Amino acid sequence: MSAGGAGKWCLTIPPNTEEQTCLERPDGRLAAAPHALIEGLGGLTMLKVAWDAPDGWISNTTPAGTNARDFKRIQFRTAVDFTDPRNRVGQHQDLSLTLVDGDGARSTTSVAAHSVALTDPPRAQSPADIAPHFLLQQVDVPLTVFAGLDLTDIREVRLSFDRTSSGNIAIVDLQLAR
């Protein structure tokens, strides 16, 4: 995975707590795979991405000849971090999802055009309110929206944080699905 913005892999430790550790190498590159669990700790590993300008991105390079033709959609789960002031009250998040094929052809769509997963989450109105939860929601984008690509040779999946001025979200389980 490559990153052109702030991104950290976060693992909940110990299981069923809110405490998190984020793994990042000194050179800024990400230090873990999205499903790597530390033995005995459990928890869900997620990529936390924060941006202060609409110019960040993350990219997964796929092996040459990755054939997506027999799949129906690309999916992932995501959550807006309601504790971060970059996610303003009432502001929904959005980002671009781009697929690139072996010839360099690109096709991009807005995630918000296919999902409500990045809407502004409910927030506590007073200390007496029940605390809101960090809730991961599913994003399903049909592969049919990616026109002009050779789906038998997908080389890159890119998420660009270019549709809102700032934000902080979590992403897990990016995958092709049937």
Summary of the structure (lengths in Angstrom):
residues: 178
radius of gyration: 16.7
end to end distance: 23.2
largest distance: 56.4
contacts: 508
relative contact order: 0.28
helix: 2%
strand: 43%
